[in-house]
């Protein structure tokens, strides 16, 4: 039972790698309400900023067309030129507002997640055309939330539009007989007012919906204990195997050190805890550490040194310093030359005395 829970229960927060993999697959946090808000806000800004110039340009274009309608050639070449000229002028009038809307739509996606280039979401999947899977999606918790959200949005925006337009009902009755320019001006004012109020309401809805979508996405990325362990093994290596490899390396290092102790010139010790075996021969730049260890390993070094009649010198401060700073097969540090030279000089004098 414990293993089943470990394999199936998504109880662990997703790792950084899991989130990065989801992003590469195109599985990202996405709230359609955020996109809608950016488009509505962009439309409000475009209408309030460019509606006057856009209306003037369009009015000038079509006024000229109507005034010169008698001179328009209806042959194939003339009609083509007319359509091209009208298309160019109309596009020039609305290009900036349209560009603003496009940028707003792009910003609505970019602000939710960084740009993703993935074709995985476009690949055909049987689950997308499966009636059973479709029914599950249709009656899922997410579908019910979206349905309730749509009803709430319609009710709130409808209530705000009614609240804003009800005081204008008398003015709306006169639009049938109003001058075209007055009609355009009033339409602009009312449209900006409606879009602005809608954008304010949608800002709150978009914020709540993004939080909900993020929680849904985060829960979807959660991992089981088994998945966490498998990912750790694939990225960092199996801890058991790494421990065994480390133990093998330590054993090999220990055997190599024990084999090198007989070549040492001297073993410097702290009587019970530290032992450092140094080798020095004429022509060497500095003494080299061939073995070092603490506690049981230090005892083994001293035993081998005794078996091979390697001088053992007690110097606790120097033994601790050498053990901390000199690596195996590494040379003694310059700041330790003097202390080590005194020990090696003492050993050489001792050997000469014995030789006599």
Secondary structure, 3 states (H helix, E strand, C coil): CHHHHHHHCCCECCCHHHHHHHHHHCCCCCCHHHHHHHHHHHHHHHHHHHHHHHHHHHHHHHHHHHHCHHHCCCCHHHHHHHHHHHHHHHHHHHHHHHHHHHHHHHHHHHCCCCCCCCCHHHCCCHHHHCHHHHHHHHCCHHHHHHHHHHHHHHHHHHHHHHHHHHCCHHHHHHHHHCCHHHHHHHHHHHHHHHHHHHHHHHHHHHHHHHHHHHHHHHHHHCECHHHHHHHHHHHHCCHHHHHHHHHHHHHHHHHHHHHHHCCCCEEEEECCCEEEEEECCCCCCCCEEEEEEECHHHHHHHHHHHHCCCCEEECHHHHHHHHHHCCCCCECCHHHHHHHHHHHHHHHHHHHHHHC
